[in-house]
Amino acid sequence: TYQKSRVILASFKHTIDDLPTNVRDKTIDFPEVGIDPNVFAWPGDRPPRDRLTVLFAGRLVPYKCADVAIEVFAQSPALRQHRLVLVGDGPDRAKLEALVESHGLKDCVQILGRKTQAEVGVLMRDADLFLFPSVRELGAGAVIEAMACGCVPLVVDYGGPAVLVTDDTGIRVPIGTKAELVASLKKSIETLVQDRARIVAMSRAAHARALRYYSWDAKALKTLEVYDWALGRRPDLPTFEG
């Protein structure tokens, strides 16, 4: 299959690095994630408010590390003045609810359970920051959805999220132990909430990046470029962000 294919689409460089070396010259880094701008739309600059909303959206399973998000708030008196909303369901839910209870976080942390795609879009448009400490992500579509809504992402610098987020569109923290992730994310969010102008700038840049490269229309046009190359209509191999 590798040898007979005219072109190979692979998600992210870390995937391409695992492919046979003799097919690299026909392989394009082409993330599979995309967004519908009608569902995940930017509301414009959010109005100034004292209490910011930090959102987590994903399945409540161990590798998504929703417990890290809760621990970040538990260890920060400053962040307890703001709000953490967790969207999703899964086997970790009871444990996470107990964690909120044990840390006395009911006034600032909510676990909403499973929501529809449209409902998640509404929550992303209302939130200021998207906290996504997952340590095992192939595509991380939720990160691009949040960015499309102008919700500034904070992710682990590993796997898909590390590529989707850039320095001007969000924050990437080094992968490490759970304690290290909590400490680095806590510091990053505490710094951001004190710099609202930076949040606004990142929000605009995140929306622009998501729309430019990851809307389905943009990806369809990029796919046409791939077909043009495969059919010999253009000499240069397309690049996803080129």
BAFI-3210 file (N, C-alpha, C; in Angstrom, 3 decimals, decimal comma, padded with zeros to 6 digits):
// residues 242
n [1|2|3|4|5|6|7|8|9|10|11|12|13|14|15|16|17|18|19|20|21|22|23|24|25|26|27|28|29|30|31|32|33|34|35|36|37|38|39|40|41|42|43|44|45|46|47|48|49|50|51|52|53|54|55|56|57|58|59|60|61|62|63|64|65|66|67|68|69|70|71|72|73|74|75|76|77|78|79|80|81|82|83|84|85|86|87|88|89|90|91|92|93|94|95|96|97|98|99|100|101|102|103|104|105|106|107|108|109|110|111|112|113|114|115|116|117|118|119|120|121|122|123|124|125|126|127|128|129|130|131|132|133|134|135|136|137|138|139|140|141|142|143|144|145|146|147|148|149|150|151|152|153|154|155|156|157|158|159|160|161|162|163|164|165|166|167|168|169|170|171|172|173|174|175|176|177|178|179|180|181|182|183|184|185|186|187|188|189|190|191|192|193|194|195|196|197|198|199|200|201|202|203|204|205|206|207|208|209|210|211|212|213|214|215|216|217|218|219|220|221|222|223|224|225|226|227|228|229|230|231|232|233|234|235|236|237|238|239|240|241|242]
n.u [000,831|001,907|003,914|002,496|000,827|000,030|000,152|000,532|-001,299|-000,670|-001,148|000,418|003,896|005,060|003,790|004,542|007,248|007,295|006,796|007,852|011,058|011,391|009,066|008,700|008,964|006,592|004,721|002,429|002,037|-000,902|-003,256|-006,096|-008,172|-010,858|-013,051|-016,415|-017,349|-019,851|-020,820|-018,760|-018,019|-016,503|-017,197|-016,394|-014,437|-014,412|-016,471|-015,124|-014,575|-014,615|-014,495|-013,152|-013,755|-012,675|-012,427|-012,836|-013,093|-013,955|-013,668|-014,108|-011,711|-008,724|-006,299|-006,962|-006,715|-008,380|-008,434|-006,100|-006,732|-008,600|-006,991|-005,250|-006,847|-007,460|-005,037|-004,551|-005,238|-005,737|-006,870|-009,201|-010,901|-011,949|-013,508|-013,992|-015,079|-016,123|-016,751|-018,182|-018,247|-017,730|-015,793|-014,276|-015,798|-017,163|-014,982|-013,806|-015,812|-015,784|-013,261|-013,569|-015,337|-013,784|-011,800|-013,207|-014,370|-016,774|-017,907|-016,531|-015,971|-017,485|-019,021|-020,405|-021,227|-022,106|-022,490|-024,178|-022,728|-023,370|-024,037|-021,585|-020,182|-021,441|-020,651|-017,882|-017,691|-018,395|-016,449|-013,173|-010,612|-009,187|-008,574|-006,646|-005,252|-004,529|-002,591|-002,315|-002,991|-004,287|-005,522|-006,926|-009,281|-010,961|-009,361|-008,904|-011,534|-012,106|-010,249|-011,294|-013,482|-012,315|-011,348|-008,799|-006,255|-004,672|-002,270|-000,605|002,732|002,952|002,345|-000,626|-001,868|000,376|001,200|-000,992|-001,367|000,190|002,834|001,701|-000,973|-001,742|-000,878|001,748|002,759|005,545|005,663|005,317|005,504|002,439|002,328|004,138|002,840|000,545|001,741|003,004|000,863|-000,779|000,832|000,942|-001,765|-002,394|-000,700|-001,778|-004,399|-003,856|-003,152|-005,000|-005,024|-003,271|-004,678|-006,815|-005,436|-004,365|-006,720|-007,865|-005,869|-005,924|-008,481|-008,232|-006,206|-007,391|-009,564|-008,307|-006,777|-008,137|-010,904|-013,580|-013,970|-011,517|-009,851|-010,852|-010,114|-007,367|-007,130|-007,763|-005,456|-003,690|-004,660|-004,150|-001,350|-000,954|-001,949|-000,186|-000,429|000,773|004,085|005,255|005,211|002,391|002,115|000,613|000,165|001,046]
n.v [-001,208|001,248|001,591|001,693|003,829|007,191|009,528|010,290|011,070|012,233|012,597|015,063|015,605|013,754|011,423|011,058|010,619|007,979|006,564|004,554|005,430|005,648|006,650|009,213|011,372|011,653|012,202|014,082|016,339|016,402|017,285|015,634|016,902|019,293|022,186|023,381|026,486|027,541|026,326|026,499|029,391|032,628|034,992|037,594|040,127|039,411|040,866|042,980|041,443|040,600|038,005|035,282|032,583|029,317|026,598|023,073|020,450|017,254|013,641|012,012|010,470|008,742|009,606|012,082|013,816|015,467|015,735|017,079|019,676|020,343|020,197|022,309|024,560|023,977|024,366|027,048|030,005|032,396|031,629|030,463|032,519|032,716|030,748|027,334|025,167|021,980|019,897|016,969|013,350|010,167|007,330|008,455|010,356|010,248|010,145|012,622|014,387|013,841|014,813|017,560|018,064|017,337|019,265|021,523|023,069|023,760|026,244|027,327|025,442|023,524|020,543|019,628|017,451|015,417|017,130|018,412|018,918|021,493|022,735|022,645|024,389|026,827|027,071|027,285|029,707|031,408|031,052|032,016|030,883|027,778|024,916|022,185|019,526|017,033|014,084|012,321|012,557|012,186|013,729|015,910|017,518|019,151|021,226|022,827|023,538|025,104|027,177|028,266|029,511|031,561|031,012|030,814|028,420|026,215|023,852|020,618|020,261|018,180|015,613|015,935|018,464|020,070|020,859|022,088|024,383|027,520|029,841|032,382|031,924|030,505|028,640|026,388|023,835|022,076|018,487|016,307|015,016|014,488|016,344|018,244|019,134|020,299|022,391|023,954|024,648|025,994|028,240|029,397|030,035|031,749|033,852|034,662|035,533|037,880|039,482|040,748|041,941|040,398|038,022|038,819|039,393|036,867|035,436|036,533|035,816|033,027|032,384|033,310|031,616|029,068|029,339|029,919|027,646|025,331|025,256|023,485|024,247|025,476|023,264|021,644|023,061|022,833|020,094|019,861|020,959|018,935|016,866|018,056|017,993|015,228|014,486|015,587|018,274|020,345|021,282|021,272|019,713|020,050|021,874|021,719|024,093|025,917]
n.w [000,000|000,825|-001,144|-003,565|-003,347|-004,344|-002,925|000,533|003,350|006,524|010,014|011,659|012,533|014,265|013,598|010,939|011,331|012,065|009,797|006,936|005,681|002,943|001,846|002,518|000,784|-000,511|001,342|003,241|005,858|007,375|009,334|010,757|012,004|012,125|011,812|012,069|011,266|011,730|013,965|015,816|016,515|016,549|019,045|018,999|020,727|024,161|026,692|029,297|032,453|035,900|036,894|035,432|033,083|032,939|030,829|030,495|028,200|027,359|027,287|030,397|031,323|032,418|030,931|029,914|031,963|033,617|036,326|036,872|036,055|038,026|040,315|039,816|040,346|042,994|044,278|044,100|045,511|044,180|041,727|042,586|042,751|040,317|037,708|037,024|034,562|033,762|031,074|029,970|030,182|031,786|033,052|035,122|036,384|038,938|040,681|040,151|040,938|043,663|044,234|043,818|045,903|048,153|048,146|048,628|046,537|045,388|044,943|042,854|040,892|038,409|037,240|034,392|032,892|030,021|026,921|023,985|020,696|019,746|022,155|023,455|021,817|022,479|025,170|024,823|023,495|025,523|027,424|028,651|028,756|027,674|029,196|028,767|029,680|028,641|028,043|026,000|023,028|019,789|017,720|018,888|018,505|020,035|020,896|018,620|018,110|020,364|019,923|017,575|018,609|019,885|022,360|024,557|024,421|026,789|026,846|026,948|025,931|023,792|021,434|019,373|020,329|020,786|018,287|017,141|018,677|018,871|019,849|019,865|020,008|022,222|025,225|025,857|027,945|029,405|029,143|031,925|035,282|037,164|039,259|038,327|036,007|037,127|038,588|036,554|034,856|036,657|037,280|034,724|034,152|036,270|035,632|033,165|033,836|035,037|032,994|030,971|028,463|026,998|026,848|025,221|022,823|022,199|021,930|019,602|017,747|017,951|017,002|014,340|013,332|013,561|011,808|009,396|008,728|009,572|009,162|007,553|004,918|004,272|004,530|002,543|000,232|000,493|000,154|-002,532|-003,606|-002,988|-004,632|-007,107|-007,142|-007,004|-009,468|-011,167|-011,828|-010,547|-009,605|-007,073|-003,890|-001,864|001,238|004,451|005,929|004,138]
ca.u [000,000|002,812|004,635|001,599|000,089|000,606|000,392|000,141|-001,638|-000,402|-001,414|001,497|005,253|005,404|003,289|005,407|008,530|007,170|006,571|009,095|011,780|011,340|007,809|008,612|008,901|005,208|003,896|002,063|001,520|-002,270|-004,083|-007,456|-009,173|-011,411|-014,151|-017,525|-017,431|-021,218|-021,013|-017,691|-017,868|-015,922|-018,192|-015,756|-013,761|-015,291|-016,542|-014,322|-015,265|-013,694|-014,389|-012,957|-014,179|-011,730|-013,221|-012,277|-014,091|-013,391|-014,108|-013,533|-010,892|-007,459|-005,272|-007,373|-006,169|-009,286|-008,070|-005,058|-007,427|-009,180|-005,891|-004,739|-007,688|-007,358|-003,772|-004,376|-006,246|-006,064|-007,763|-010,495|-011,752|-012,475|-014,458|-013,602|-016,227|-015,722|-017,802|-017,851|-018,654|-016,861|-015,585|-013,625|-016,650|-017,395|-013,727|-013,612|-016,785|-015,271|-012,108|-014,122|-015,909|-012,738|-011,044|-014,104|-014,341|-018,100|-018,237|-015,792|-015,791|-018,704|-018,927|-021,702|-021,583|-022,073|-023,254|-024,157|-021,706|-023,834|-023,934|-020,160|-019,840|-021,923|-019,789|-016,567|-017,803|-018,529|-015,250|-011,995|-009,452|-009,500|-007,540|-006,706|-003,976|-004,435|-001,221|-002,298|-003,948|-003,942|-005,953|-007,285|-010,225|-011,537|-008,465|-009,193|-012,888|-011,981|-009,548|-012,222|-014,371|-011,521|-011,067|-007,341|-005,932|-003,474|-002,128|000,693|003,571|003,164|001,311|-001,385|-002,031|001,628|001,307|-002,144|-001,210|001,447|003,152|000,848|-002,388|-002,029|000,233|002,142|003,634|006,293|005,100|006,034|004,670|001,193|002,652|004,788|001,807|-000,278|002,520|003,243|-000,423|-001,187|001,611|000,561|-003,104|-002,304|-000,075|-002,710|-005,558|-003,381|-002,791|-006,189|-004,716|-002,649|-005,763|-007,537|-004,590|-004,303|-008,054|-007,978|-004,931|-006,390|-009,609|-007,733|-005,469|-008,342|-010,372|-007,454|-006,250|-008,875|-012,308|-013,721|-013,769|-010,075|-009,254|-011,270|-009,251|-006,040|-007,238|-007,682|-004,039|-003,085|-005,041|-003,421|000,011|-001,012|-002,258|000,860|-000,819|001,656|005,370|005,697|004,367|001,739|002,262|-000,692|000,047|001,689]
ca.v [000,000|002,404|001,756|001,974|005,087|008,369|010,512|009,827|012,120|011,770|013,631|015,580|015,138|012,568|010,277|010,908|010,072|006,529|005,952|004,149|006,596|005,741|007,246|010,566|012,392|011,787|012,290|015,444|016,530|016,848|016,944|015,228|017,692|020,454|022,822|024,034|027,830|027,861|025,772|027,030|030,744|033,633|035,997|038,898|040,318|039,238|042,072|042,892|040,892|040,288|036,560|034,600|031,186|028,366|025,463|021,792|019,655|015,983|012,471|011,953|009,260|009,132|010,313|013,460|014,570|016,478|015,936|018,109|020,961|020,609|020,447|023,655|025,487|023,647|024,862|028,467|030,921|033,411|031,059|030,183|033,702|032,570|029,651|026,204|024,383|020,748|019,322|015,623|012,266|009,010|006,565|009,249|011,439|010,164|010,513|014,062|015,058|013,699|015,701|018,906|018,107|017,269|020,516|022,643|023,897|023,829|027,624|027,769|024,360|022,821|019,432|019,699|016,218|015,380|018,155|018,278|019,727|022,874|023,257|022,873|025,621|027,951|027,172|027,766|031,141|032,149|030,884|032,823|030,007|026,363|024,150|020,835|018,929|015,657|013,667|011,291|013,036|011,998|014,874|017,024|018,410|020,128|022,383|023,683|024,067|026,200|028,276|028,900|030,348|032,590|030,563|030,634|027,092|025,856|022,430|019,994|020,321|016,791|015,103|016,850|019,827|020,824|021,379|022,950|025,635|028,238|030,742|033,565|031,547|029,809|028,284|024,989|023,567|020,828|017,280|015,915|014,315|015,189|017,506|019,241|019,718|021,184|023,589|024,790|025,190|026,971|029,461|029,986|030,635|032,893|034,942|035,130|036,268|039,212|040,179|040,577|042,349|039,254|037,082|039,345|039,217|035,439|035,037|036,919|035,024|031,638|032,308|033,482|030,408|027,966|029,558|029,925|026,332|024,166|025,195|022,440|024,862|025,635|021,942|021,159|023,708|022,228|018,757|020,040|021,138|017,599|016,161|018,662|017,461|013,798|014,348|016,218|019,616|021,314|020,610|021,247|019,015|021,037|021,780|022,009|025,495|026,744]
ca.w [000,000|000,858|-002,392|-004,678|-003,138|-004,998|-001,872|001,864|004,311|007,882|011,018|012,487|012,260|015,048|012,852|009,770|011,778|012,219|008,492|006,245|005,162|001,482|001,388|003,067|-000,262|-000,990|002,549|003,627|007,219|007,109|010,502|010,391|012,724|011,432|012,558|011,379|011,836|012,131|015,303|016,659|015,959|017,443|019,411|019,122|022,015|025,300|027,516|030,529|033,624|036,980|037,075|034,163|033,003|032,365|030,381|030,072|027,492|026,916|028,044|031,738|031,398|033,061|030,167|029,640|033,111|034,172|037,731|036,895|035,995|039,351|041,254|039,542|041,104|044,415|044,832|043,824|046,056|043,172|040,721|043,210|042,529|038,966|037,538|036,184|034,098|033,088|030,235|029,548|031,066|031,673|034,282|036,170|036,873|040,386|041,348|039,982|041,816|045,024|044,344|043,988|047,267|049,179|048,140|048,903|045,329|044,765|044,564|041,667|039,931|038,026|036,296|033,726|032,207|028,562|026,213|022,534|020,028|019,732|023,526|023,724|021,114|023,287|026,350|024,391|023,183|026,773|028,250|028,311|028,591|027,489|029,883|028,194|030,073|028,164|027,726|024,959|022,037|018,385|016,928|019,774|017,836|020,964|020,980|017,477|018,307|021,323|019,269|016,636|019,413|020,551|023,726|024,533|024,941|027,541|026,559|027,193|024,728|023,415|020,551|018,531|020,833|020,686|016,931|016,874|019,421|018,672|020,958|019,880|020,105|023,471|026,106|025,899|029,093|029,202|029,727|033,129|036,254|037,450|040,092|037,470|035,150|037,957|038,916|035,377|034,405|037,677|037,058|033,437|034,227|037,181|034,882|032,140|034,378|035,395|031,757|030,133|027,090|026,339|026,560|024,058|021,637|021,909|021,486|018,188|016,949|017,955|016,066|012,969|012,936|013,387|010,613|008,201|008,378|010,033|008,756|006,539|003,600|004,060|004,353|001,220|-000,754|000,619|-000,429|-003,985|-003,918|-002,928|-005,855|-008,224|-007,126|-007,309|-010,890|-011,948|-012,249|-009,886|-009,426|-005,683|-002,920|-000,983|002,687|005,029|006,329|003,140]
c.u [000,865|003,429|003,724|000,833|000,800|000,951|-000,127|-000,136|-001,447|-000,608|-000,180|002,840|005,578|004,842|004,185|006,749|008,494|006,919|007,899|009,770|011,628|009,999|007,665|008,417|007,510|004,221|003,682|001,525|000,138|-003,156|-005,523|-008,525|-009,628|-012,590|-015,194|-017,693|-018,850|-021,534|-020,011|-017,280|-017,301|-016,962|-017,659|-015,089|-014,765|-015,319|-015,702|-015,159|-014,241|-013,440|-014,307|-013,437|-013,115|-012,521|-012,348|-013,390|-013,424|-013,958|-013,396|-012,881|-009,501|-006,522|-005,664|-006,977|-007,073|-008,978|-006,969|-005,695|-008,008|-008,087|-005,277|-005,530|-007,572|-006,124|-003,561|-005,494|-006,668|-007,066|-009,118|-011,453|-012,384|-013,279|-013,890|-014,849|-015,699|-016,924|-017,343|-018,327|-017,715|-016,622|-014,939|-014,558|-016,848|-016,144|-013,490|-014,583|-016,340|-014,081|-012,556|-014,643|-014,808|-011,921|-011,921|-014,204|-015,719|-018,486|-017,550|-015,590|-017,126|-018,361|-020,301|-022,137|-021,540|-022,976|-023,194|-023,055|-022,106|-023,719|-022,482|-019,705|-020,265|-021,012|-018,399|-016,603|-017,878|-017,264|-014,107|-010,792|-009,922|-008,344|-007,661|-005,390|-003,781|-003,007|-001,171|-003,348|-003,447|-004,281|-006,271|-008,201|-010,806|-010,672|-008,745|-010,583|-012,859|-011,307|-010,461|-013,175|-013,616|-011,227|-009,602|-006,945|-004,645|-003,358|-000,753|001,460|003,964|002,028|000,622|-001,494|-000,779|001,804|000,185|-001,986|000,162|001,655|002,236|-000,637|-002,734|-000,756|000,469|003,089|004,339|005,569|005,956|005,143|003,389|001,460|003,283|003,779|000,936|000,462|002,684|001,946|-000,952|-000,471|001,169|-000,790|-003,090|-001,695|-001,046|-003,846|-005,163|-003,035|-003,927|-005,920|-004,084|-003,708|-006,523|-006,734|-004,519|-005,638|-008,242|-007,100|-005,378|-007,537|-009,121|-007,011|-006,424|-009,125|-009,527|-007,062|-007,203|-010,386|-012,411|-013,553|-012,281|-009,417|-009,650|-010,396|-007,840|-006,031|-007,162|-006,227|-003,315|-003,400|-004,304|-001,997|000,010|-001,241|-001,243|000,547|-000,015|002,953|005,742|004,695|003,715|002,125|000,975|-000,866|000,709|000,702]
c.v [001,256|002,658|002,177|003,280|006,234|009,445|009,943|011,048|011,553|012,920|013,908|014,884|013,865|011,289|009,995|010,276|008,556|005,809|005,496|005,369|006,757|006,268|008,691|011,625|012,535|011,860|013,745|015,436|017,171|016,443|016,634|016,100|018,886|021,005|023,378|025,415|028,244|027,357|026,375|028,390|031,689|034,694|037,424|039,021|040,199|040,504|041,908|042,339|040,472|038,790|035,870|033,146|030,375|027,090|024,251|021,050|018,387|014,841|012,434|010,587|009,673|009,972|011,729|014,401|015,709|016,739|016,972|019,497|021,328|020,933|021,830|024,683|025,236|024,266|026,360|029,314|031,974|032,863|030,677|031,372|033,672|031,269|028,588|025,392|023,169|020,162|017,944|014,608|011,095|008,366|007,344|010,253|011,406|010,584|012,016|014,844|014,971|014,622|017,146|019,072|018,170|018,548|021,733|023,612|024,105|025,232|028,061|026,684|023,658|021,681|019,275|018,399|016,375|016,465|017,887|019,160|021,200|023,496|023,514|024,153|026,857|028,156|027,693|029,249|031,986|032,098|031,756|031,950|028,566|025,553|022,681|020,124|017,485|015,317|012,573|011,639|012,798|013,243|016,107|018,031|019,466|021,380|023,356|024,292|025,248|027,415|029,017|029,836|031,468|032,275|030,130|029,296|027,048|024,346|021,937|019,942|018,913|016,367|016,192|018,266|020,680|021,451|022,369|024,330|026,227|029,231|031,963|033,225|030,843|029,517|026,781|024,791|022,237|019,639|016,868|015,100|015,119|016,445|018,622|019,909|020,688|022,492|024,512|025,405|026,232|028,301|030,165|030,681|031,845|034,098|035,526|035,968|037,668|040,055|040,016|040,983|041,199|038,206|037,528|039,105|037,753|034,919|035,341|036,044|033,566|031,457|032,379|032,228|029,245|028,114|029,423|028,519|025,169|024,213|024,126|023,007|025,004|024,281|021,334|021,760|023,122|020,819|018,822|020,250|019,790|016,811|016,738|018,124|015,989|013,556|015,051|017,616|020,711|020,593|020,396|020,520|020,037|020,822|022,285|023,483|026,427|027,427]
c.w [000,000|-000,517|-003,543|-004,525|-003,840|-003,984|-000,562|002,734|005,708|008,861|011,870|012,239|013,038|014,408|011,646|010,153|011,923|010,895|007,882|005,593|003,656|000,960|001,870|001,985|-000,866|000,181|002,934|005,059|007,098|008,292|010,104|011,024|011,884|012,202|011,598|011,994|012,230|013,535|016,277|016,100|017,012|017,762|019,381|020,485|023,157|026,141|028,781|031,685|034,653|037,102|035,711|034,245|032,281|032,053|030,085|029,357|026,968|027,726|029,388|031,934|031,871|032,218|029,774|030,780|033,587|035,641|037,875|036,881|037,353|040,355|041,053|040,357|042,600|045,049|044,639|044,422|045,040|042,163|041,302|043,080|041,138|038,890|036,603|035,850|033,347|032,359|029,781|030,565|030,852|033,015|035,415|036,837|038,390|041,158|041,279|040,853|043,271|045,262|044,553|045,414|048,314|049,265|048,427|047,738|044,689|044,320|043,273|040,612|039,683|037,076|035,662|033,066|030,697|027,965|024,710|021,950|020,027|021,119|023,906|023,034|021,897|024,497|025,984|024,058|024,454|027,617|027,753|027,977|028,456|028,057|029,471|028,479|029,631|027,738|026,663|023,907|020,621|017,579|017,748|019,098|018,740|021,071|019,834|017,592|019,276|020,682|018,295|017,359|020,131|021,996|023,776|025,165|025,762|027,455|026,976|025,870|024,303|022,494|019,746|019,049|020,685|019,323|016,635|017,507|019,153|019,810|021,014|019,996|021,408|024,243|026,021|027,072|028,876|029,814|030,920|034,038|036,488|038,274|039,266|036,539|035,935|038,220|037,711|034,849|035,382|037,458|035,783|033,513|035,157|036,473|033,859|032,721|034,853|034,177|030,749|028,684|026,314|025,986|025,316|022,781|021,232|021,387|020,006|017,308|016,864|016,973|014,621|012,485|012,674|012,095|009,344|007,763|008,639|009,786|007,668|005,129|003,283|003,808|003,007|000,120|-000,717|000,026|-001,955|-004,420|-003,926|-004,199|-007,074|-008,302|-007,531|-008,802|-011,785|-012,433|-011,557|-009,531|-007,961|-004,793|-001,981|000,478|003,312|005,375|005,326|002,220]
res [t|y|q|k|s|r|v|i|l|a|s|f|k|h|t|i|d|d|l|p|t|n|v|r|d|k|t|i|d|f|p|e|v|g|i|d|p|n|v|f|a|w|p|g|d|r|p|p|r|d|r|l|t|v|l|f|a|g|r|l|v|p|y|k|c|a|d|v|a|i|e|v|f|a|q|s|p|a|l|r|q|h|r|l|v|l|v|g|d|g|p|d|r|a|k|l|e|a|l|v|e|s|h|g|l|k|d|c|v|q|i|l|g|r|k|t|q|a|e|v|g|v|l|m|r|d|a|d|l|f|l|f|p|s|v|r|e|l|g|a|g|a|v|i|e|a|m|a|c|g|c|v|p|l|v|v|d|y|g|g|p|a|v|l|v|t|d|d|t|g|i|r|v|p|i|g|t|k|a|e|l|v|a|s|l|k|k|s|i|e|t|l|v|q|d|r|a|r|i|v|a|m|s|r|a|a|h|a|r|a|l|r|y|y|s|w|d|a|k|a|l|k|t|l|e|v|y|d|w|a|l|g|r|r|p|d|l|p|t|f|e|g]
***
